[in-house]
């Protein structure tokens, strides 16, 4: 569609895979304007007001088609209010063939907004919409292996999985890490050792390390990870929240297993508030614990959260006490 130039007069790109929607927006703009800025108007956030967008789209251009790009407009009184959304929906129906009105939404909170839903419905009727959903874990692994090959390196699927576990599942971050690793290897194979050496672990990955240390009864390892996180200026309350989220997810998946529910089904029931990938990890990890143990762990973490918000005790001390209690709860002792 982009190569042929047969683009609808209205296009809305949206979805959780922000990196892809951004890249496709760039390709569409380049295809419409031939890389020049004379036929391009850009509106962002609060600057995106319906009368201005429509005026720009109706501006005559001397050569080719015009492109009006609206990036993450604010769906509020300061940006696109209900009257502005109605104006745009009416404009979509006119199908201005001299202009491509391209809108991109990447903020997840917007997707449930009634105004956004009206824009999507009108754009689907009179133009095109594309929802960039998150890649599955296996799809991400394949993409990373292909990206490594493009840079002249090789990478095993298992190494790609380790990279995802280490830095998270944001495609933009993963591709940046592949570029860094490929430059370091200069044509060799990217291994887990290379990833450990060069890639900064995400908070979620380090919390996974804490949980592993807890399940092994290894307090020294758990506190070492906390030391690292504190050195990286992570706040104890954020670390505690991440640990709490992981134990809650394990409890959820342990309960779901009794009903034969998969991670994808649970994610759907949670309205995607928990990612399928995270739930799949929780499904694997929850087998280490009994339901009663997980319930006690959640009680420990809830009490620690309350103490952090109401007590004068240093937050790090509360965090380390909670981790110690988790080890005792799950292993019966600290080693």
C-alpha positions as CSV (number, residue, x, y, z in Angstrom):
1,X,0.0,0.0,0.0
2,X,2.8,2.4,0.9
3,X,5.0,1.5,-2.1
4,X,2.1,1.8,-4.5
5,X,1.1,5.2,-3.1
6,X,-2.5,4.1,-2.9
7,X,-3.1,5.6,0.6
8,X,-6.5,6.5,2.0
9,X,-7.2,10.2,2.7
10,X,-7.6,9.3,6.4
11,X,-5.2,6.9,8.3
12,X,-5.1,6.2,12.0
13,X,-2.2,4.1,13.4
14,X,-2.5,3.0,16.9
15,X,-1.7,0.2,19.3
16,X,0.8,-0.9,22.0
17,X,3.7,-1.5,19.7
18,X,4.8,2.1,19.6
19,X,8.0,1.4,17.7
20,X,6.3,0.0,14.7
21,X,3.6,2.6,14.5
22,X,6.3,5.3,14.6
23,X,8.3,3.6,11.8
24,X,5.2,3.2,9.6
25,X,4.2,6.8,10.2
26,X,7.7,7.9,9.0
27,X,7.4,5.7,5.9
28,X,3.9,7.0,5.1
29,X,5.0,10.7,5.5
30,X,8.1,10.1,3.2
31,X,5.9,8.3,0.6
32,X,3.4,11.1,0.5
33,X,5.8,14.1,0.6
34,X,8.7,12.5,-1.3
35,X,10.9,13.3,1.7
36,X,10.3,17.1,1.6
37,X,8.7,19.3,4.2
38,X,6.8,21.8,2.0
39,X,3.8,19.5,1.8
40,X,3.9,18.4,5.5
41,X,2.1,19.9,8.5
42,X,2.7,18.4,12.0
43,X,0.5,18.7,15.1
44,X,1.5,17.1,18.5
45,X,-0.2,16.7,21.8
46,X,-2.1,19.9,22.9
47,X,-1.3,21.7,19.6
48,X,-3.6,19.3,17.8
49,X,-6.9,21.3,17.5
50,X,-9.5,20.2,14.9
51,X,-10.0,23.6,13.1
52,X,-6.2,23.9,12.6
53,X,-5.8,20.3,11.5
54,X,-8.7,20.7,8.9
55,X,-7.3,24.0,7.7
56,X,-3.9,22.5,7.1
57,X,-5.5,19.5,5.3
58,X,-7.5,21.8,3.0
59,X,-4.5,23.9,2.0
60,X,-3.7,23.5,-1.7
61,X,-0.3,22.1,-2.6
62,X,1.4,22.7,-5.9
63,X,2.8,19.3,-6.4
64,X,1.6,15.8,-5.3
65,X,-0.4,15.3,-2.1
66,X,-0.2,17.0,1.2
67,X,0.3,15.1,4.5
68,X,-1.0,16.3,7.8
69,X,0.5,14.3,10.6
70,X,-1.2,14.4,14.1
71,X,0.9,12.6,16.7
72,X,-0.6,11.6,20.1
73,X,-3.3,14.4,20.2
74,X,-4.6,15.2,23.6
75,X,-8.3,14.1,23.8
76,X,-9.3,16.9,26.2
77,X,-10.5,20.5,26.4
78,X,-6.9,21.6,25.8
79,X,-6.6,19.6,22.5
80,X,-9.3,17.6,20.8
81,X,-12.5,18.0,22.8
82,X,-15.8,16.4,21.9
83,X,-16.7,19.1,19.4
84,X,-13.3,18.8,17.8
85,X,-13.7,15.0,17.5
86,X,-17.1,15.5,15.8
87,X,-15.5,18.0,13.3
88,X,-12.8,15.5,12.4
89,X,-15.2,12.6,12.0
90,X,-17.3,14.8,9.7
91,X,-14.2,15.8,7.8
92,X,-13.2,12.1,7.3
93,X,-16.4,11.5,5.4
94,X,-15.4,14.2,2.8
95,X,-12.4,12.1,1.6
96,X,-10.0,14.8,0.6
97,X,-8.0,13.1,-2.1
98,X,-5.4,15.9,-2.2
99,X,-4.3,15.2,1.3
100,X,-3.4,12.3,3.6
101,X,-4.5,13.0,7.2
102,X,-2.4,10.7,9.3
103,X,-3.0,10.3,13.0
104,X,-1.0,8.2,15.4
105,X,-2.0,7.2,19.0
106,X,0.6,5.4,21.1
107,X,-0.6,6.0,24.7
108,X,-2.4,3.0,26.0
109,X,-4.7,5.0,28.3
110,X,-6.3,6.7,25.3
111,X,-7.5,3.4,23.7
112,X,-10.5,3.1,26.1
113,X,-11.5,6.8,25.6
114,X,-14.9,7.3,23.9
115,X,-13.6,10.0,21.7
116,X,-10.8,7.8,20.4
117,X,-13.4,5.1,19.7
118,X,-15.4,7.5,17.6
119,X,-12.3,8.5,15.6
120,X,-11.5,4.9,15.0
121,X,-15.0,4.1,13.9
122,X,-15.2,7.0,11.4
123,X,-11.7,6.4,10.1
124,X,-12.5,2.7,9.5
125,X,-15.6,3.7,7.6
126,X,-14.0,6.4,5.4
127,X,-10.3,5.5,5.4
128,X,-8.0,3.0,7.1
129,X,-6.9,2.1,10.6
130,X,-4.1,-0.2,11.7
131,X,-3.7,-1.6,15.2
132,X,-0.1,-2.5,16.0
133,X,-0.5,-5.2,18.6
134,X,2.4,-6.5,20.7
135,X,4.5,-9.3,19.2
136,X,4.4,-12.6,21.0
137,X,7.6,-13.8,22.7
138,X,8.4,-16.2,19.9
139,X,7.9,-13.5,17.2
140,X,10.2,-11.2,19.1
141,X,12.9,-13.9,19.3
142,X,12.7,-14.4,15.5
143,X,12.8,-10.6,14.9
144,X,15.9,-10.3,17.1
145,X,17.7,-13.2,15.3
146,X,16.9,-11.6,11.9
147,X,18.1,-8.2,13.1
148,X,21.3,-9.7,14.3
149,X,21.8,-11.4,10.9
150,X,21.2,-8.0,9.1
151,X,24.1,-6.7,11.2
152,X,26.3,-9.6,10.1
153,X,26.0,-11.6,13.4
154,X,24.3,-14.8,14.4
155,X,22.1,-15.3,17.4
156,X,20.4,-18.4,18.8
157,X,16.7,-18.3,19.7
158,X,17.6,-19.1,23.3
159,X,20.0,-16.1,23.4
160,X,17.2,-13.9,22.0
161,X,14.9,-15.2,24.8
162,X,17.6,-14.4,27.4
163,X,17.8,-10.8,25.9
164,X,14.0,-10.4,26.3
165,X,14.2,-11.7,29.9
166,X,17.0,-9.2,30.6
167,X,15.8,-5.9,29.1
168,X,12.1,-6.4,28.7
169,X,9.8,-6.8,25.6
170,X,9.8,-3.3,24.3
171,X,10.8,-3.7,20.6
172,X,12.6,-0.3,20.3
173,X,14.8,-1.1,23.4
174,X,15.5,-4.6,22.1
175,X,16.6,-3.4,18.6
176,X,18.9,-0.8,20.3
177,X,20.5,-3.6,22.3
178,X,20.9,-5.7,19.2
179,X,22.7,-2.8,17.4
180,X,25.0,-2.4,20.4
181,X,25.7,-6.1,20.7
182,X,26.3,-6.5,16.9
183,X,28.8,-3.6,17.0
184,X,30.6,-5.3,19.9
185,X,30.8,-8.7,18.3
186,X,31.7,-7.5,14.8
187,X,30.3,-10.5,12.9
188,X,30.5,-13.2,15.6
189,X,27.7,-15.0,17.5
190,X,25.8,-13.0,20.2
191,X,25.7,-15.1,23.3
192,X,24.1,-14.8,26.8
193,X,27.5,-13.9,28.2
194,X,27.7,-10.9,25.8
195,X,24.2,-9.9,26.8
196,X,25.1,-10.1,30.5
197,X,28.2,-8.0,29.9
198,X,26.7,-5.2,27.8
199,X,23.0,-5.0,28.4
200,X,21.5,-3.2,31.4
201,X,18.8,-5.4,33.0
202,X,15.3,-3.9,33.4
203,X,13.7,-3.5,36.8
204,X,11.4,-6.5,36.0
205,X,14.4,-8.7,35.1
206,X,16.2,-7.8,38.3
207,X,13.1,-8.5,40.4
208,X,13.0,-11.9,38.7
209,X,16.6,-12.3,40.1
210,X,15.4,-11.3,43.5
211,X,12.5,-13.8,43.3
212,X,14.9,-16.6,42.3
213,X,17.1,-15.8,45.2
214,X,14.1,-15.9,47.5
215,X,13.0,-19.3,46.2
216,X,16.5,-20.5,46.8
217,X,16.7,-19.1,50.3
218,X,19.7,-17.0,49.3
219,X,19.5,-13.7,51.2
220,X,23.0,-12.5,50.1
221,X,22.0,-12.8,46.4
222,X,18.7,-11.0,47.0
223,X,20.3,-8.2,48.9
224,X,23.1,-7.9,46.3
225,X,20.4,-7.3,43.6
226,X,18.8,-4.7,45.8
227,X,22.2,-3.0,46.2
228,X,22.5,-2.8,42.5
229,X,19.1,-1.4,42.1
230,X,19.7,1.2,44.7
231,X,23.0,2.2,43.0
232,X,20.9,2.7,39.8
233,X,18.7,5.1,41.9
234,X,15.6,2.9,41.9
235,X,13.3,3.8,44.8
236,X,12.6,1.0,47.3
237,X,8.8,1.5,46.9
238,X,9.1,0.9,43.1
239,X,11.1,-2.3,43.8
240,X,8.6,-3.4,46.4
241,X,5.7,-2.7,43.9
242,X,7.4,-4.8,41.2
243,X,8.0,-7.7,43.6
244,X,4.4,-7.5,44.8
245,X,3.1,-7.5,41.2
246,X,5.1,-10.6,40.4
247,X,3.8,-12.5,43.5
248,X,0.2,-11.4,42.7
249,X,0.7,-12.7,39.1
250,X,2.0,-16.0,40.4
251,X,-1.1,-16.3,42.7
252,X,-3.3,-15.4,39.8
253,X,-1.8,-18.0,37.5
254,X,-1.8,-20.7,40.3
255,X,-5.5,-20.1,40.7
256,X,-6.1,-20.1,37.0
257,X,-4.3,-23.4,36.5
258,X,-7.0,-25.1,38.6
259,X,-9.5,-24.0,35.9
260,X,-7.2,-24.9,33.0
261,X,-6.8,-21.3,31.9
262,X,-3.8,-20.3,29.8
263,X,-1.7,-17.1,30.2
264,X,-3.3,-15.6,27.1
265,X,-6.8,-16.3,28.4
266,X,-6.0,-14.7,31.8
267,X,-4.5,-11.7,30.1
268,X,-7.7,-11.3,28.1
269,X,-9.8,-11.6,31.2
270,X,-7.7,-8.9,32.8
271,X,-8.3,-6.6,29.8
272,X,-4.6,-6.8,29.0
273,X,-3.7,-5.0,32.3
274,X,-1.2,-7.8,32.7
275,X,0.8,-8.8,29.7
276,X,0.6,-12.3,28.4
277,X,4.4,-12.6,28.4
278,X,4.6,-11.7,32.1
279,X,1.8,-14.1,33.0
280,X,3.5,-16.9,31.1
281,X,6.6,-16.4,33.2
282,X,4.4,-16.3,36.4
283,X,2.7,-19.5,35.2
284,X,6.1,-21.2,35.1
285,X,7.4,-19.8,38.3
286,X,4.2,-20.4,40.4
287,X,4.8,-24.2,40.4
288,X,7.5,-23.6,43.1
289,X,4.9,-22.6,45.6
290,X,1.7,-23.7,47.3
291,X,-1.3,-21.4,47.1
292,X,-1.2,-20.8,50.9
293,X,2.5,-19.8,50.7
294,X,1.8,-17.3,47.9
295,X,-1.1,-15.8,49.9
296,X,1.2,-15.4,52.9
297,X,3.8,-13.7,50.7
298,X,1.3,-11.3,49.4
299,X,0.3,-10.5,53.0
300,X,4.0,-9.7,53.8
301,X,4.3,-7.4,50.8
302,X,1.0,-5.6,51.5
303,X,2.1,-5.0,55.0
304,X,5.5,-3.7,53.8
305,X,3.8,-1.4,51.3
306,X,1.6,0.0,54.2
307,X,4.7,0.5,56.4
308,X,6.6,2.4,53.6
309,X,3.7,4.8,53.2
310,X,3.0,5.4,56.9
311,X,6.2,4.6,58.9
312,X,9.3,6.7,59.6
313,X,11.5,3.6,59.2
314,X,13.8,3.9,56.1
315,X,12.2,2.4,53.1
316,X,15.2,0.3,52.2
317,X,15.1,-1.3,55.7
318,X,11.4,-2.1,55.2
319,X,12.2,-3.6,51.8
320,X,15.0,-5.8,53.1
321,X,12.9,-6.9,56.0
322,X,10.1,-7.9,53.6
323,X,12.5,-9.9,51.4
324,X,13.9,-11.7,54.5
325,X,10.3,-12.6,55.6
326,X,9.6,-13.9,52.1
327,X,12.6,-16.2,52.3
328,X,11.5,-17.5,55.7
329,X,8.0,-17.9,54.4
330,X,9.0,-19.9,51.3
331,X,12.1,-21.8,52.6
332,X,11.6,-21.8,56.4
333,X,15.1,-20.3,56.9
334,X,17.7,-17.9,55.5
335,X,21.0,-19.2,54.3
